[in-house]
Amino acid sequence: MTADSPRTCTLTDGHAGNLRQPLALPRALGRVADEIVLLPPAPWRWFAPRRLPGASQSFGPAFQTAWNTPPALAIGCGRQAALATRLLRDRGSRTVQILDPRLDPSHWDVVIAPEHDGLAGPNVLTLLGSLNPVDDAWLSDARAAFPSFAALPSPRTALLIGGDSAHYAFDADAFARLAATLDDAMGTDSLMITTSRRTPADVVQALRARYATRADTVLWCDPSDGPNPYAGLLAWADRIVCTPESVNMVSEACATSAPVHVFEPARVSGRPRLFLDALLERGRIRALTAAISPFDVEPLRETARIAAEVRARLSL
């Protein structure tokens, strides 16, 4: 198999935050991708995406296979992947790097970065938020996978709980503020809750204590609660409430047709704050208050637009 073949690979460090976006892009391009998790030791891990001697042998056996038989298209996300895609471009692969690689974008065929990163260049594509798989077909599949949620009384509120980040501290005190606001706003409406890998243990404990026995409530905190219903929550929600720290999570919530209420967006700092401010200005989200009310929204579907641009630029 040569670089002229239709083979596509995604390359990441395996971290959840870097996995979602490169998997969404080939789906939008109508391609099936081989997933490669990179396993670089020091010092290559420290200096990526800058090159050191021996870099092409530093990422583990899955990457070595791609190096020996280069894919037609290599899609990376994150700093480690930026070095891997840079190397594969030298082998003849067309390369797409997601997120700012912290190096001249000309080392890749296309770089995709969120608007709030402020990256620019002739081969840079920018989007509001992050790439994700959420579209009408994905939501339809999610409803089919979780049909029992249809029986929950409307309005159904999805509560997406994240965790601490460099730009927002979500701890037990923050959860108490969120729960108090939500209880005032909801009354006895149905509630569907899911946590993330970043949710602190004391927040999970507080969630279970507060909502485990509440009527008309779905609560998922870990695999002991069964399959993660996250997709089903997005698909069946009449409205979505989420913590503010995750660009990926907020982007996916905004790709649905449901109004999105974000908790404490004014407390977020850094580049994620720029993203939230842009959504507030466009009217796609509102800050969560006790006076929750419906509002008209347009789904944020940036992935299809970006995929069309990638297809055109790379003549796929």
N, C-alpha and C positions, 0 to 999 in steps of 0.2 A: 504494500500500500504506500502510495507516495503522497506528497503534499497536494497533488492535483485531484485526489480522491475526495469524496464528500464527508470523510470522517471528521467529527467535531469532538473536542475535549474541553472540559472545564477543569480549572486548576485553582485550588484554594488551600489554605492551611488547615481546613477542617473545622474552623470555628463557626458556630451557628450564624453569626452576623455576616460572615463572608460567603456562606453557602447559598443563601436564598437568591441573591441577584444573578450570579452566573448560571444558575439552573433555570431561571425565568427567561433569560434571553434566547437560548436555543429553542425552548418551547415556542416562544413567539415567532421564531424564524422557521418553525416547522421541522426542526432537526432533533434527532436523538443524540445525546452527548454521552461520552464516556467520562465518568467522574474520577479525577485524579486528586488525591490528598497528598500534599507535599510534606516531606519529612526531613527538612534540612537541619543538620547539626550546626553548632558554632564552628567557624566564624561566619559561614555563609548566611546563616539566619540573622546575624547581627547587621550585616552590611547590605542586605537586599533592599532595593533592586540594583545596587551597584555590584559590579562583577569582581570576583576574586578568581585566581587560578583554580581550576578544578570544579567550577560552579556547575557544569553540566552533569557531573557525577554526584552531586550533593543532595539530590531531592528524593532518592529512594527508587525502588525497582519500577513502580508504575510510571514515573516520569522518564526513566531510562528507556522504557518501551516506546514512549512518545518521541523521545529524542532519536531513537533508531529508525522509527517509521513515522515521520512527522504528520500530524493531522492537517487537513485542509484549513481548519479553523480552530484556533486556540483562544479560549475565553478565560481570563483570570480575574480574580478579585482579591485585593489586599496586597500588602507589600511583598510577601514571599512569592506570590503568584506573579507579581510584576517582573521579577527576575526570570521566572520560568517562561513566561510568554515572550520576554525579550530574547531569551536564548532560542526559543522555537522559531521566532521570526527569522533568525539567521539561518535556520534549517529549511526555510521555505514556507512555513505556515503563515496564513493571514492571522493577525492577532488583534484581539479586543481586550483592553484593560479597563476594568471597572474600579472606580474611585481614583482619586489623585495619587499617582505613583511617586510623587515627590521627586520627580526627575523630568527632564525635557520630554513632553508628550511625543515628540517625533521618533522616539525609540519604538513606538507601536503604530500599527495601522490606524486604529481608532482608540481613543480614550473616552470613556463615559464617566461623567462626574456630576454630582448634584450641584445645582445653582449656588447653594450656600458655600461651596468650596471656593468659588471665585476663580476657577481655572479657565483659561482661554487658550485657543490655538486653532490652526486651520483644520486639524483632525480631531478636535475635542467636541463631543456632543454633551450638552447639558440638559438636565431634567429637574423637575420639581420633585424632590423626594428620592425614592430609590426604586429600582426595578423590582417587580414582583409578579407572581403568576395570576393575580386576581383579575378575572374577566368574567363575562357572562357564563361561558362554558365551565370555568373552574367553580363558580358559585353553584351552578346547576348540579355538578358532580358532588359538591359538598352537601347540598340539600338531600341528594339521594343517599349519601353515606350516613346521614344523621336524621332520618325521617321522624323520629320521635319528638324532635324539637317543635314540629308543627303543632303538637297538642298543647304546648305551653300557651297560657293566655297572652293576648296582645294588650299593650305593646310589650314586645320582648326586648330587654336591654342586655346587650353584651358588654361585659366588663373585662377589659384586657389589662392585666396587671404585669408590669415590668419590674424594674429594680433599680439599684444604684447605678449611676454612671458618673463620668467625670464632670458632667454638666448639670446634674440634678441628683439630690439625695432623696431616695424613696425608702423610708424606714417605717417603723411601727407608728411613730407619731404622724407621719404623712398619711399612712393608711387610715388612721383614726379620723383625720380630717376629711379624707375622701369618703369614707363610709358614712360619716355624719351628714355630709352634703348629699350623698346619693340616697340615703334613707329618707331625708326630707323631701327629695325630689320625686321618688318613685312610689311611695306608699306601698301598695300590695301588688304592683306589677311584677311580671315574671323576670327572672334574672339568670343570666348564663355567664359563668365566671371561669376564666382560665388564667394561670400564672405562666411565668417563663423561667428559664434556667437561672436568671439573675434575681429572681424574687427572694428576698431575705427570709431565713427560716422563721424569724419571729412574725413576719407578715403572713406567712403561710399558716402559722399557728393561729393568728388572730382571724384570718379568713375562715378557718374551720370552726373556730369558736362562735363566730358571728353568723355564718351562713349555712353550716352543714345541715341543720334541721329546719331551715326556712322553707316554707311551702313554695312550690312552683319555682324551684331554684336548681340549676345545674352547677356543680362545683367541681372543677378539675384542678388539682395541685401537683400531682405526680402520677406515674404509671399505676400506682395502687388504685387509682380512681377509674382505670380503664383506658381505652384509647383517647389520645388527646383530641378534644372536640373543637379545637381552634377554628378550623375551616368551617365547621358547622355553625359556630357562633357567628362568624362573619356573614354566612349565607342566610341565616334565619333572623338576624337582628333587625328590629324596626328602628333601633338607635344604638349607637356604640359610644361607650365611655372608656377612655384609656388614659394611662399615665403618660407623661409628656416626653420621656427621655429617649425613646427609640424612634429614629427616623424610619426604620424598616416597618415597625409595627403601626405607626401612624399612617405611613404611606399605604399599607395594605388595608387599613380601616377605611381610608379615603377612596380606595378603588371600588368600594361597594356603593350601593345607592342609598345607604343609610346616613342620616345626620350623625356627625361625629362631635362629641363633647370631650375636650381635652382638659384634664385636671391640672390646675396651676401652671399654665404655660408661661406666665410672667416670672416664675421662679427659675426657669431654665436659662442657662448661660451659653455662650459660645455659638458655634455654627448651627447646632440644632435650634437655637432660638430664632435665627434668621429664617429657617425653614418654617417654624410655627408661625412666625409673624407674616410670612408670605401666604400661608393658608388662611390665617385670620383675615388678612386684607382681601383675599378673594372670596371670603364667605364660605369656604369649604368646611371649616371647623368653627366651633365656638368654645369659649372657656366654660367649664362646668360650673353651674350654679344650682342652687336649690330650685330655681324656676326653670327646670328643663322643659323645653317646648320644641315641637317639630319645626324644621325649616327646610326649604327646597335646596337640593344639592345637585351638582353634576359630578358623576364619578370621575376621580382622578386616574386616568388610564394612560400613563406616560410610556409604559413598556411597549405597546403596539407602535407608537410613534417612533420611539428610538429604534426598534427592530427594523422598521421600514427604512430608516436612514442608514443603518448598518448594512442592510441588504443592498441598497443602492450604491453606497460608497465602495463596498467590496465586491460588487457585481456577483452576488451569491445567487 
